[in-house]
């Protein structure tokens, strides 16, 4: 599996023998946000293709709750959601059913643990999961910890 993220250019490419090529591009005019590997959570500034066919991507705002860090993709009539469920991990849900758990180290390395009933995963499932985990990272702090940090930052 090849995961090639060029954060400065706003381009992620996922490719491999067993996955279709997935590309996620940030619009050139989008101002890069360093808190997200792909550089933005603005859906209007992102274009996703898998095997050259477009997918619809809708990232959450990534604010106070773990749920706000979710990223939804509709591809081939299927709804995928990458949703943080711990400080370091996220689950991949396909049409409401959990199919994998992803983790990443923030340096471009991503690991997937596919649930037994979907192993091996469909090619498109793997392409979407790896693309989202690489482009947006995995995991998110609990709401209470984010709130404490925000208050502490304001007090300083």
KEKE-597279 format. One record per residue: residue number from 1; residue in one letter; x negated, y, z negated of N, C-alpha, C in turn. Coordinates in nm, 3 decimals, decimal comma, always signed. Layout:
# residues N
+-----+---------+---------+---------+---------+---------+---------+---------+---------+---------+---------+
! num ! residuo !    n_xx !    n_yy !    n_zz !   ca_xx !   ca_yy !   ca_zz !    c_xx !    c_yy !    c_zz !
+-----+---------+---------+---------+---------+---------+---------+---------+---------+---------+---------+
! NUM !       a !       X !       Y !       Z !       X !       Y !       Z !       X !       Y !       Z !
...
+-----+---------+---------+---------+---------+---------+---------+---------+---------+---------+---------+
***
This chain:
# residues 156
+-----+---------+---------+---------+---------+---------+---------+---------+---------+---------+---------+
! num ! residuo !    n_xx !    n_yy !    n_zz !   ca_xx !   ca_yy !   ca_zz !    c_xx !    c_yy !    c_zz !
+-----+---------+---------+---------+---------+---------+---------+---------+---------+---------+---------+
!   1 !       x !  -0,086 !  -0,118 !  +0,000 !  +0,000 !  +0,000 !  +0,000 !  -0,089 !  +0,123 !  +0,000 !
!   2 !       x !  -0,069 !  +0,210 !  +0,096 !  -0,144 !  +0,334 !  +0,102 !  -0,058 !  +0,451 !  +0,060 !
!   3 !       x !  -0,104 !  +0,524 !  -0,040 !  -0,035 !  +0,644 !  -0,088 !  -0,128 !  +0,761 !  -0,066 !
!   4 !       x !  -0,095 !  +0,847 !  +0,028 !  -0,182 !  +0,960 !  +0,062 !  -0,107 !  +1,089 !  +0,034 !
!   5 !       x !  -0,146 !  +1,156 !  -0,076 !  -0,083 !  +1,282 !  -0,114 !  -0,183 !  +1,395 !  -0,095 !
!   6 !       x !  -0,148 !  +1,488 !  -0,008 !  -0,226 !  +1,610 !  +0,011 !  -0,142 !  +1,722 !  -0,050 !
!   7 !       x !  -0,167 !  +1,750 !  -0,178 !  -0,085 !  +1,847 !  -0,251 !  -0,097 !  +1,986 !  -0,190 !
!   8 !       x !  -0,216 !  +2,025 !  -0,147 !  -0,234 !  +2,158 !  -0,089 !  -0,151 !  +2,176 !  +0,037 !
!   9 !       x !  -0,146 !  +2,074 !  +0,120 !  -0,069 !  +2,080 !  +0,244 !  +0,079 !  +2,047 !  +0,223 !
!  10 !       x !  +0,111 !  +1,988 !  +0,106 !  +0,249 !  +1,950 !  +0,080 !  +0,294 !  +1,832 !  +0,164 !
!  11 !       x !  +0,208 !  +1,731 !  +0,175 !  +0,240 !  +1,614 !  +0,257 !  +0,206 !  +1,486 !  +0,183 !
!  12 !       x !  +0,304 !  +1,397 !  +0,174 !  +0,284 !  +1,264 !  +0,117 !  +0,317 !  +1,162 !  +0,226 !
!  13 !       x !  +0,228 !  +1,065 !  +0,243 !  +0,253 !  +0,955 !  +0,336 !  +0,237 !  +0,824 !  +0,261 !
!  14 !       x !  +0,338 !  +0,739 !  +0,272 !  +0,335 !  +0,604 !  +0,216 !  +0,334 !  +0,509 !  +0,335 !
!  15 !       x !  +0,236 !  +0,418 !  +0,336 !  +0,231 !  +0,322 !  +0,448 !  +0,169 !  +0,192 !  +0,399 !
!  16 !       x !  +0,200 !  +0,088 !  +0,472 !  +0,144 !  -0,042 !  +0,441 !  +0,200 !  -0,148 !  +0,533 !
!  17 !       x !  +0,146 !  -0,268 !  +0,523 !  +0,191 !  -0,378 !  +0,608 !  +0,337 !  -0,414 !  +0,583 !
!  18 !       x !  +0,379 !  -0,404 !  +0,458 !  +0,513 !  -0,451 !  +0,421 !  +0,612 !  -0,341 !  +0,391 !
!  19 !       x !  +0,576 !  -0,217 !  +0,425 !  +0,668 !  -0,106 !  +0,403 !  +0,674 !  -0,020 !  +0,528 !
!  20 !       x !  +0,790 !  +0,038 !  +0,555 !  +0,796 !  +0,135 !  +0,665 !  +0,723 !  +0,262 !  +0,621 !
!  21 !       x !  +0,671 !  +0,335 !  +0,716 !  +0,602 !  +0,459 !  +0,683 !  +0,703 !  +0,561 !  +0,634 !
!  22 !       x !  +0,674 !  +0,618 !  +0,518 !  +0,758 !  +0,723 !  +0,461 !  +0,676 !  +0,850 !  +0,453 !
!  23 !       x !  +0,736 !  +0,961 !  +0,492 !  +0,670 !  +1,091 !  +0,482 !  +0,761 !  +1,188 !  +0,410 !
!  24 !       x !  +0,702 !  +1,259 !  +0,316 !  +0,772 !  +1,367 !  +0,246 !  +0,689 !  +1,492 !  +0,268 !
!  25 !       x !  +0,753 !  +1,594 !  +0,327 !  +0,683 !  +1,719 !  +0,359 !  +0,746 !  +1,836 !  +0,285 !
!  26 !       x !  +0,658 !  +1,920 !  +0,231 !  +0,702 !  +2,046 !  +0,172 !  +0,693 !  +2,152 !  +0,281 !
!  27 !       x !  +0,792 !  +2,237 !  +0,289 !  +0,793 !  +2,343 !  +0,390 !  +0,672 !  +2,434 !  +0,369 !
!  28 !       x !  +0,608 !  +2,477 !  +0,478 !  +0,488 !  +2,561 !  +0,465 !  +0,512 !  +2,691 !  +0,389 !
!  29 !       x !  +0,633 !  +2,744 !  +0,399 !  +0,662 !  +2,872 !  +0,333 !  +0,696 !  +2,857 !  +0,185 !
!  30 !       x !  +0,712 !  +2,733 !  +0,136 !  +0,744 !  +2,711 !  -0,005 !  +0,623 !  +2,742 !  -0,092 !
!  31 !       x !  +0,646 !  +2,815 !  -0,199 !  +0,539 !  +2,847 !  -0,293 !  +0,513 !  +2,723 !  -0,378 !
!  32 !       x !  +0,390 !  +2,668 !  -0,374 !  +0,362 !  +2,545 !  -0,448 !  +0,375 !  +2,563 !  -0,599 !
!  33 !       x !  +0,434 !  +2,463 !  -0,663 !  +0,450 !  +2,457 !  -0,808 !  +0,359 !  +2,345 !  -0,858 !
!  34 !       x !  +0,259 !  +2,381 !  -0,933 !  +0,160 !  +2,284 !  -0,979 !  +0,211 !  +2,179 !  -1,075 !
!  35 !       x !  +0,333 !  +2,195 !  -1,126 !  +0,386 !  +2,097 !  -1,222 !  +0,444 !  +1,974 !  -1,152 !
!  36 !       x !  +0,453 !  +1,978 !  -1,020 !  +0,508 !  +1,867 !  -0,942 !  +0,404 !  +1,828 !  -0,836 !
!  37 !       x !  +0,366 !  +1,701 !  -0,827 !  +0,262 !  +1,662 !  -0,731 !  +0,287 !  +1,709 !  -0,587 !
!  38 !       x !  +0,411 !  +1,701 !  -0,538 !  +0,440 !  +1,744 !  -0,400 !  +0,450 !  +1,896 !  -0,391 !
!  39 !       x !  +0,461 !  +1,963 !  -0,506 !  +0,457 !  +2,109 !  -0,508 !  +0,588 !  +2,181 !  -0,517 !
!  40 !       x !  +0,701 !  +2,111 !  -0,515 !  +0,831 !  +2,178 !  -0,530 !  +0,939 !  +2,076 !  -0,566 !
!  41 !       x !  +1,042 !  +2,126 !  -0,633 !  +1,162 !  +2,047 !  -0,658 !  +1,281 !  +2,107 !  -0,581 !
!  42 !       x !  +1,253 !  +2,198 !  -0,493 !  +1,356 !  +2,264 !  -0,412 !  +1,391 !  +2,176 !  -0,292 !
!  43 !       x !  +1,510 !  +2,120 !  -0,294 !  +1,552 !  +2,028 !  -0,187 !  +1,546 !  +2,094 !  -0,049 !
!  44 !       x !  +1,576 !  +2,223 !  -0,043 !  +1,574 !  +2,293 !  +0,086 !  +1,433 !  +2,302 !  +0,145 !
!  45 !       x !  +1,331 !  +2,285 !  +0,061 !  +1,193 !  +2,295 !  +0,107 !  +1,129 !  +2,158 !  +0,130 !
!  46 !       x !  +1,208 !  +2,051 !  +0,124 !  +1,155 !  +1,916 !  +0,139 !  +1,222 !  +1,842 !  +0,254 !
!  47 !       x !  +1,144 !  +1,765 !  +0,328 !  +1,196 !  +1,681 !  +0,436 !  +1,140 !  +1,541 !  +0,418 !
!  48 !       x !  +1,230 !  +1,442 !  +0,411 !  +1,192 !  +1,302 !  +0,394 !  +1,228 !  +1,224 !  +0,520 !
!  49 !       x !  +1,134 !  +1,144 !  +0,568 !  +1,163 !  +1,051 !  +0,677 !  +1,107 !  +0,914 !  +0,640 !
!  50 !       x !  +1,178 !  +0,812 !  +0,681 !  +1,134 !  +0,674 !  +0,663 !  +1,146 !  +0,607 !  +0,798 !
!  51 !       x !  +1,035 !  +0,559 !  +0,849 !  +1,029 !  +0,505 !  +0,985 !  +1,083 !  +0,605 !  +1,087 !
!  52 !       x !  +1,058 !  +0,733 !  +1,062 !  +1,101 !  +0,838 !  +1,153 !  +1,245 !  +0,881 !  +1,139 !
!  53 !       x !  +1,322 !  +0,810 !  +1,054 !  +1,463 !  +0,846 !  +1,034 !  +1,477 !  +0,931 !  +0,908 !
!  54 !       x !  +1,560 !  +1,036 !  +0,914 !  +1,570 !  +1,127 !  +0,799 !  +1,645 !  +1,065 !  +0,682 !
!  55 !       x !  +1,602 !  +1,106 !  +0,565 !  +1,673 !  +1,075 !  +0,441 !  +1,707 !  +1,207 !  +0,373 !
!  56 !       x !  +1,810 !  +1,207 !  +0,293 !  +1,850 !  +1,328 !  +0,220 !  +1,791 !  +1,319 !  +0,079 !
!  57 !       x !  +1,715 !  +1,419 !  +0,039 !  +1,651 !  +1,419 !  -0,093 !  +1,706 !  +1,533 !  -0,177 !
!  58 !       x !  +1,733 !  +1,505 !  -0,305 !  +1,789 !  +1,605 !  -0,396 !  +1,725 !  +1,589 !  -0,534 !
!  59 !       x !  +1,613 !  +1,657 !  -0,558 !  +1,551 !  +1,651 !  -0,690 !  +1,630 !  +1,734 !  -0,791 !
!  60 !       x !  +1,632 !  +1,687 !  -0,916 !  +1,688 !  +1,768 !  -1,024 !  +1,594 !  +1,884 !  -1,053 !
!  61 !       x !  +1,637 !  +1,976 !  -1,138 !  +1,558 !  +2,096 !  -1,165 !  +1,433 !  +2,069 !  -1,250 !
!  62 !       x !  +1,432 !  +1,958 !  -1,323 !  +1,316 !  +1,926 !  -1,405 !  +1,298 !  +2,020 !  -1,521 !
!  63 !       x !  +1,402 !  +2,039 !  -1,598 !  +1,396 !  +2,135 !  -1,709 !  +1,395 !  +2,068 !  -1,846 !
!  64 !       x !  +1,506 !  +2,076 !  -1,919 !  +1,510 !  +2,042 !  -2,060 !  +1,541 !  +1,897 !  -2,092 !
!  65 !       x !  +1,599 !  +1,826 !  -2,001 !  +1,635 !  +1,687 !  -2,031 !  +1,565 !  +1,592 !  -1,934 !
!  66 !       x !  +1,551 !  +1,468 !  -1,977 !  +1,493 !  +1,368 !  -1,887 !  +1,577 !  +1,357 !  -1,760 !
!  67 !       x !  +1,708 !  +1,361 !  -1,777 !  +1,798 !  +1,346 !  -1,663 !  +1,774 !  +1,456 !  -1,559 !
!  68 !       x !  +1,733 !  +1,574 !  -1,604 !  +1,710 !  +1,684 !  -1,509 !  +1,586 !  +1,660 !  -1,422 !
!  69 !       x !  +1,506 !  +1,559 !  -1,458 !  +1,387 !  +1,524 !  -1,379 !  +1,417 !  +1,416 !  -1,274 !
!  70 !       x !  +1,542 !  +1,375 !  -1,263 !  +1,578 !  +1,271 !  -1,166 !  +1,557 !  +1,322 !  -1,023 !
!  71 !       x !  +1,542 !  +1,226 !  -0,932 !  +1,534 !  +1,258 !  -0,790 !  +1,625 !  +1,160 !  -0,717 !
!  72 !       x !  +1,721 !  +1,213 !  -0,642 !  +1,813 !  +1,131 !  -0,565 !  +1,774 !  +1,133 !  -0,418 !
!  73 !       x !  +1,789 !  +1,018 !  -0,354 !  +1,768 !  +1,006 !  -0,210 !  +1,883 !  +0,925 !  -0,152 !
!  74 !       x !  +1,938 !  +0,973 !  -0,043 !  +2,033 !  +0,892 !  +0,033 !  +1,963 !  +0,856 !  +0,163 !
!  75 !       x !  +1,949 !  +0,726 !  +0,185 !  +1,884 !  +0,677 !  +0,305 !  +1,957 !  +0,552 !  +0,352 !
!  76 !       x !  +1,996 !  +0,552 !  +0,477 !  +2,067 !  +0,437 !  +0,532 !  +2,199 !  +0,409 !  +0,461 !
!  77 !       x !  +2,263 !  +0,515 !  +0,411 !  +2,391 !  +0,500 !  +0,341 !  +2,378 !  +0,449 !  +0,199 !
!  78 !       x !  +2,256 !  +0,439 !  +0,148 !  +2,231 !  +0,389 !  +0,013 !  +2,182 !  +0,503 !  -0,075 !
!  79 !       x !  +2,233 !  +0,511 !  -0,198 !  +2,189 !  +0,611 !  -0,294 !  +2,080 !  +0,550 !  -0,383 !
!  80 !       x !  +1,962 !  +0,611 !  -0,378 !  +1,851 !  +0,575 !  -0,467 !  +1,835 !  +0,686 !  -0,569 !
!  81 !       x !  +1,798 !  +0,650 !  -0,691 !  +1,770 !  +0,751 !  -0,794 !  +1,647 !  +0,707 !  -0,873 !
!  82 !       x !  +1,549 !  +0,794 !  -0,881 !  +1,435 !  +0,774 !  -0,970 !  +1,463 !  +0,857 !  -1,093 !
!  83 !       x !  +1,471 !  +0,792 !  -1,209 !  +1,514 !  +0,858 !  -1,331 !  +1,418 !  +0,824 !  -1,445 !
!  84 !       x !  +1,355 !  +0,926 !  -1,507 !  +1,267 !  +0,899 !  -1,620 !  +1,343 !  +0,831 !  -1,733 !
!  85 !       x !  +1,277 !  +0,733 !  -1,796 !  +1,339 !  +0,667 !  -1,911 !  +1,243 !  +0,655 !  -2,029 !
!  86 !       x !  +1,126 !  +0,715 !  -2,017 !  +1,028 !  +0,720 !  -2,126 !  +0,930 !  +0,833 !  -2,093 !
!  87 !       x !  +0,839 !  +0,865 !  -2,184 !  +0,742 !  +0,971 !  -2,152 !  +0,654 !  +0,939 !  -2,031 !
!  88 !       x !  +0,635 !  +0,811 !  -1,999 !  +0,545 !  +0,778 !  -1,888 !  +0,609 !  +0,697 !  -1,775 !
!  89 !       x !  +0,732 !  +0,651 !  -1,793 !  +0,792 !  +0,563 !  -1,693 !  +0,926 !  +0,613 !  -1,641 !
!  90 !       x !  +0,961 !  +0,562 !  -1,524 !  +1,089 !  +0,593 !  -1,461 !  +1,147 !  +0,466 !  -1,401 !
!  91 !       x !  +1,278 !  +0,462 !  -1,394 !  +1,344 !  +0,347 !  -1,331 !  +1,397 !  +0,388 !  -1,194 !
!  92 !       x !  +1,392 !  +0,292 !  -1,102 !  +1,450 !  +0,314 !  -0,969 !  +1,582 !  +0,241 !  -0,965 !
!  93 !       x !  +1,687 !  +0,316 !  -0,934 !  +1,823 !  +0,263 !  -0,929 !  +1,870 !  +0,272 !  -0,784 !
!  94 !       x !  +1,931 !  +0,163 !  -0,737 !  +1,982 !  +0,156 !  -0,600 !  +2,132 !  +0,131 !  -0,609 !
!  95 !       x !  +2,210 !  +0,227 !  -0,561 !  +2,357 !  +0,217 !  -0,568 !  +2,404 !  +0,174 !  -0,707 !
!  96 !       x !  +2,345 !  +0,235 !  -0,810 !  +2,388 !  +0,212 !  -0,948 !  +2,324 !  +0,093 !  -1,017 !
!  97 !       x !  +2,239 !  +0,019 !  -0,949 !  +2,177 !  -0,101 !  -1,006 !  +2,026 !  -0,081 !  -1,019 !
!  98 !       x !  +1,975 !  -0,100 !  -1,139 !  +1,832 !  -0,085 !  -1,164 !  +1,756 !  -0,195 !  -1,090 !
!  99 !       x !  +1,658 !  -0,153 !  -1,007 !  +1,584 !  -0,253 !  -0,929 !  +1,435 !  -0,257 !  -0,961 !
! 100 !       x !  +1,382 !  -0,150 !  -1,022 !  +1,239 !  -0,148 !  -1,051 !  +1,207 !  -0,043 !  -1,157 !
! 101 !       x !  +1,091 !  -0,061 !  -1,218 !  +1,036 !  +0,036 !  -1,312 !  +0,903 !  +0,084 !  -1,255 !
! 102 !       x !  +0,884 !  +0,216 !  -1,253 !  +0,763 !  +0,275 !  -1,199 !  +0,687 !  +0,351 !  -1,307 !
! 103 !       x !  +0,556 !  +0,351 !  -1,295 !  +0,471 !  +0,435 !  -1,379 !  +0,359 !  +0,489 !  -1,292 !
! 104 !       x !  +0,302 !  +0,600 !  -1,336 !  +0,192 !  +0,661 !  -1,261 !  +0,096 !  +0,726 !  -1,359 !
! 105 !       x !  -0,025 !  +0,752 !  -1,311 !  -0,125 !  +0,812 !  -1,398 !  -0,148 !  +0,960 !  -1,369 !
! 106 !       x !  -0,072 !  +1,017 !  -1,276 !  -0,087 !  +1,158 !  -1,242 !  -0,202 !  +1,186 !  -1,148 !
! 107 !       x !  -0,278 !  +1,082 !  -1,112 !  -0,392 !  +1,100 !  -1,021 !  -0,371 !  +1,024 !  -0,891 !
! 108 !       x !  -0,245 !  +0,996 !  -0,858 !  -0,215 !  +0,929 !  -0,732 !  -0,203 !  +0,778 !  -0,739 !
! 109 !       x !  -0,217 !  +0,721 !  -0,858 !  -0,200 !  +0,577 !  -0,874 !  -0,060 !  +0,549 !  -0,928 !
! 110 !       x !  +0,010 !  +0,460 !  -0,861 !  +0,149 !  +0,428 !  -0,897 !  +0,163 !  +0,277 !  -0,907 !
! 111 !       x !  +0,234 !  +0,232 !  -1,012 !  +0,260 !  +0,090 !  -1,032 !  +0,409 !  +0,065 !  -1,035 !
! 112 !       x !  +0,451 !  -0,047 !  -0,978 !  +0,592 !  -0,084 !  -0,976 !  +0,609 !  -0,222 !  -1,037 !
! 113 !       x !  +0,712 !  -0,237 !  -1,117 !  +0,751 !  -0,367 !  -1,172 !  +0,892 !  -0,394 !  -1,120 !
! 114 !       x !  +0,901 !  -0,480 !  -1,017 !  +1,029 !  -0,508 !  -0,954 !  +1,105 !  -0,611 !  -1,036 !
! 115 !       x !  +1,234 !  -0,588 !  -1,054 !  +1,316 !  -0,682 !  -1,129 !  +1,323 !  -0,815 !  -1,055 !
! 116 !       x !  +1,331 !  -0,923 !  -1,130 !  +1,325 !  -1,057 !  -1,071 !  +1,428 !  -1,081 !  -0,963 !
! 117 !       x !  +1,548 !  -1,028 !  -0,980 !  +1,653 !  -1,055 !  -0,881 !  +1,634 !  -0,977 !  -0,751 !
! 118 !       x !  +1,536 !  -0,887 !  -0,744 !  +1,509 !  -0,815 !  -0,619 !  +1,366 !  -0,837 !  -0,569 !
! 119 !       x !  +1,292 !  -0,922 !  -0,636 !  +1,154 !  -0,947 !  -0,595 !  +1,151 !  -1,059 !  -0,491 !
! 120 !       x !  +1,085 !  -1,042 !  -0,378 !  +1,020 !  -0,918 !  -0,337 !  +1,124 !  -0,814 !  -0,294 !
! 121 !       x !  +1,091 !  -0,686 !  -0,308 !  +1,187 !  -0,582 !  -0,273 !  +1,204 !  -0,569 !  -0,121 !
! 122 !       x !  +1,315 !  -0,510 !  -0,082 !  +1,333 !  -0,474 !  +0,059 !  +1,228 !  -0,370 !  +0,096 !
! 123 !       x !  +1,188 !  -0,368 !  +0,220 !  +1,086 !  -0,274 !  +0,267 !  +1,123 !  -0,129 !  +0,237 !
! 124 !       x !  +1,249 !  -0,093 !  +0,262 !  +1,294 !  +0,044 !  +0,241 !  +1,295 !  +0,079 !  +0,093 !
! 125 !       x !  +1,332 !  -0,018 !  +0,008 !  +1,332 !  +0,007 !  -0,137 !  +1,192 !  +0,044 !  -0,183 !
! 126 !       x !  +1,093 !  -0,031 !  -0,137 !  +0,954 !  -0,005 !  -0,176 !  +0,908 !  +0,132 !  -0,126 !
! 127 !       x !  +0,939 !  +0,164 !  -0,001 !  +0,897 !  +0,293 !  +0,055 !  +0,956 !  +0,409 !  -0,024 !
! 128 !       x !  +1,085 !  +0,402 !  -0,054 !  +1,151 !  +0,510 !  -0,130 !  +1,093 !  +0,518 !  -0,270 !
! 129 !       x !  +1,083 !  +0,406 !  -0,340 !  +1,033 !  +0,407 !  -0,477 !  +0,893 !  +0,463 !  -0,490 !
! 130 !       x !  +0,802 !  +0,414 !  -0,407 !  +0,664 !  +0,463 !  -0,413 !  +0,655 !  +0,610 !  -0,373 !
! 131 !       x !  +0,732 !  +0,651 !  -0,274 !  +0,730 !  +0,792 !  -0,232 !  +0,776 !  +0,883 !  -0,345 !
! 132 !       x !  +0,887 !  +0,848 !  -0,409 !  +0,938 !  +0,934 !  -0,516 !  +0,845 !  +0,937 !  -0,636 !
! 133 !       x !  +0,795 !  +0,821 !  -0,677 !  +0,707 !  +0,815 !  -0,794 !  +0,578 !  +0,893 !  -0,769 !
! 134 !       x !  +0,527 !  +0,889 !  -0,647 !  +0,404 !  +0,962 !  -0,615 !  +0,430 !  +1,111 !  -0,603 !
! 135 !       x !  +0,538 !  +1,149 !  -0,537 !  +0,566 !  +1,290 !  -0,510 !  +0,611 !  +1,368 !  -0,633 !
! 136 !       x !  +0,681 !  +1,301 !  -0,725 !  +0,738 !  +1,372 !  -0,840 !  +0,683 !  +1,324 !  -0,973 !
! 137 !       x !  +0,600 !  +1,220 !  -0,971 !  +0,549 !  +1,165 !  -1,096 !  +0,655 !  +1,079 !  -1,163 !
! 138 !       x !  +0,616 !  +1,019 !  -1,274 !  +0,708 !  +0,934 !  -1,349 !  +0,712 !  +0,982 !  -1,493 !
! 139 !       x !  +0,824 !  +0,952 !  -1,559 !  +0,838 !  +0,984 !  -1,701 !  +0,871 !  +1,129 !  -1,726 !
! 140 !       x !  +0,918 !  +1,154 !  -1,848 !  +0,946 !  +1,288 !  -1,896 !  +0,960 !  +1,280 !  -2,047 !
! 141 !       x !  +0,920 !  +1,386 !  -2,113 !  +0,930 !  +1,392 !  -2,258 !  +1,077 !  +1,398 !  -2,300 !
! 142 !       x !  +1,108 !  +1,352 !  -2,422 !  +1,245 !  +1,365 !  -2,471 !  +1,282 !  +1,513 !  -2,490 !
! 143 !       x !  +1,410 !  +1,542 !  -2,484 !  +1,459 !  +1,680 !  -2,492 !  +1,410 !  +1,752 !  -2,616 !
! 144 !       x !  +1,412 !  +1,686 !  -2,731 !  +1,373 !  +1,754 !  -2,855 !  +1,227 !  +1,798 !  -2,849 !
! 145 !       x !  +1,140 !  +1,718 !  -2,787 !  +0,998 !  +1,754 !  -2,777 !  +0,980 !  +1,872 !  -2,682 !
! 146 !       x !  +1,055 !  +1,874 !  -2,572 !  +1,048 !  +1,986 !  -2,479 !  +1,095 !  +2,115 !  -2,545 !
! 147 !       x !  +1,199 !  +2,105 !  -2,627 !  +1,251 !  +2,222 !  -2,697 !  +1,150 !  +2,275 !  -2,798 !
! 148 !       x !  +1,087 !  +2,185 !  -2,873 !  +0,985 !  +2,226 !  -2,971 !  +0,871 !  +2,298 !  -2,900 !
! 149 !       x !  +0,826 !  +2,245 !  -2,787 !  +0,718 !  +2,310 !  -2,711 !  +0,759 !  +2,448 !  -2,662 !
! 150 !       x !  +0,882 !  +2,459 !  -2,613 !  +0,929 !  +2,588 !  -2,562 !  +0,933 !  +2,692 !  -2,674 !
! 151 !       x !  +0,982 !  +2,652 !  -2,791 !  +0,988 !  +2,744 !  -2,905 !  +0,846 !  +2,782 !  -2,948 !
! 152 !       x !  +0,758 !  +2,684 !  -2,955 !  +0,619 !  +2,711 !  -2,996 !  +0,550 !  +2,805 !  -2,898 !
! 153 !       x !  +0,576 !  +2,789 !  -2,770 !  +0,517 !  +2,878 !  -2,670 !  +0,567 !  +3,021 !  -2,684 !
! 154 !       x !  +0,693 !  +3,036 !  -2,721 !  +0,750 !  +3,171 !  -2,737 !  +0,695 !  +3,240 !  -2,861 !
! 155 !       x !  +0,669 !  +3,161 !  -2,966 !  +0,620 !  +3,216 !  -3,092 !  +0,476 !  +3,266 !  -3,077 !
! 156 !       x !  +0,398 !  +3,201 !  -2,994 !  +0,256 !  +3,239 !  -2,977 !  +0,240 !  +3,374 !  -2,918 !
+-----+---------+---------+---------+---------+---------+---------+---------+---------+---------+---------+
***
